[in-house]
Amino acid sequence: MQKILIILGLVVLFVGLLYPYIKRIGLGQLPGDLIIKLGNSTIFFPIVTCIIVSVILTIIFNLFK
């Protein structure tokens, strides 16, 4: 359990460090990501981005299994 938490923490750190570069390639602004603007507030649902990240992480974790 402790190894999983350490690996998860490192993954979050890695994604946090690469966030500016991920933003440049358009991840987070894909067709299918929903943006709802209501007055002064904005609600963002990155559905397609979550699916793509999930598939990539599944492939990576299965390679190290």
C-alpha positions as CSV (number, residue, x, y, z in Angstrom):
1,M,0.0,0.0,0.0
2,Q,2.8,2.4,0.8
3,K,4.5,1.8,-2.5
4,I,1.3,2.6,-4.3
5,L,0.9,5.9,-2.4
6,I,4.5,6.9,-3.2
7,I,4.2,6.1,-6.8
8,L,0.9,8.0,-7.0
9,G,2.5,11.0,-5.3
10,L,5.4,10.9,-7.8
11,V,2.9,10.7,-10.7
12,V,1.0,13.8,-9.4
13,L,4.3,15.6,-9.0
14,F,5.4,14.7,-12.5
15,V,2.1,15.8,-14.1
16,G,2.3,19.1,-12.0
17,L,5.7,19.8,-13.3
18,L,4.7,19.1,-16.9
19,Y,1.4,21.0,-16.8
20,P,2.6,24.0,-18.8
21,Y,3.8,21.7,-21.6
22,I,0.6,19.6,-21.4
23,K,-1.4,22.8,-21.8
24,R,0.5,23.8,-24.9
25,I,-0.3,20.5,-26.8
26,G,-4.0,21.1,-26.2
27,L,-4.8,18.5,-23.6
28,G,-7.7,19.9,-21.6
29,Q,-9.2,21.7,-24.6
30,L,-10.3,18.7,-26.7
31,P,-13.6,18.3,-28.5
32,G,-15.9,16.7,-26.0
33,D,-14.7,18.7,-23.0
34,L,-17.7,20.6,-21.8
35,I,-17.5,24.3,-20.7
36,I,-20.6,25.8,-19.2
37,K,-20.5,29.6,-18.6
38,L,-23.2,31.0,-16.4
39,G,-22.9,34.7,-15.7
40,N,-19.6,35.2,-13.7
41,S,-19.0,31.5,-13.1
42,T,-17.6,28.8,-15.4
43,I,-17.9,25.0,-15.0
44,F,-15.5,22.8,-16.8
45,F,-15.9,19.1,-17.4
46,P,-12.8,17.6,-19.2
47,I,-14.6,14.3,-20.1
48,V,-12.5,13.4,-23.2
49,T,-9.3,14.5,-21.6
50,C,-10.0,12.2,-18.6
51,I,-10.7,9.3,-20.9
52,I,-7.4,9.8,-22.8
53,V,-5.3,10.2,-19.6
54,S,-7.0,7.1,-18.2
55,V,-6.1,5.0,-21.3
56,I,-2.5,6.2,-21.3
57,L,-2.1,5.5,-17.6
58,T,-3.6,2.0,-18.0
59,I,-1.2,1.2,-20.7
60,I,1.8,2.5,-18.7
61,F,0.8,0.6,-15.5
62,N,0.2,-2.6,-17.5
63,L,3.7,-2.3,-19.0
64,F,5.2,-2.2,-15.4
65,K,3.0,-5.0,-14.1
